[in-house]
Amino acid sequence: MTAQDVPEVGTVVVDTRSDQLGEVMGAEGPYVQLRPLGGGIEWDVPPRALREATTSDELRAKVREVNASRRWAG
């Protein structure tokens, strides 16, 4: 993605720098703000470091979330 290709708010994308999925919350200056899918603190990403999430990306993130919650369910 380029600076002109800022995704719409609500789009699920991958931060290619960290391989983390996030939901687009907006854009400020040269950055796009992402929020983790399960909620949490937003982070800034340059648009060139984003790609649209695939179905398998989203499934992988959901599996990670379920596995993490089971570890802490005790």
N, C-alpha and C positions, 0 to 999 in steps of 0.2 A: 504494500500500500504506500502511496505517496502522501505528501502533505495535503494535496487536493482531494485525496480519497479518504477523508475522515468518515468512519462508519457512523451510521445513525445510532442515536441513543437507544439502548436496549439490545443492540446486536451483541452476540457472544463471539469473542475473538480470542486469539492466542497471542500472548506476549512472547515473541520468539527468542527474546533474551533469556527468559527463565522457564519457558515452556509452560507457563501458568495461564489458565483460562480466566477470563474476566468479562464482565458485562460493561459495555460502554455507558458511562454516566454523563459524558459531555466532553467538551474540548476547551482548553484555555491556553492561549498563546500557541506555542509550537507543539503542545502535548495533548494527548487524549487521556482522559481520566477513566481508569478501569476500577471495578469493584469485584472482589471475589464472588463467585456464584452463590455461595452460602452466606454472603454478607461479610462485612468486615471493613477494614481500612482501605480507602482508595489509594491507587498509586498512578503515577504519570508515566506515559510511554510515548516515545516519538512515533508518529504514524508509520514510518518505514519499518518499524519493528513489530508490526501487527500483521496477522493473517486471519481470515475468517476461520472459525472453528468448524471442524467436520463433526458429523454425528458420532464418529468413534472418539474424537477428542472429548466431547461432552459425556459420553458413556464412561470413558476412562476416569474423568473427574468425579462422576457420581460414585463409581466403585471405590475410588480413594476415600471419598467422604464417608461412605458406609463402613469401610474397613477401619477408618480412624475412629468413628463413633463406637464401634464394637470394642476396640482396645480400651476405651475409657469408660465403658458402661459398667464394668466390674460387677 
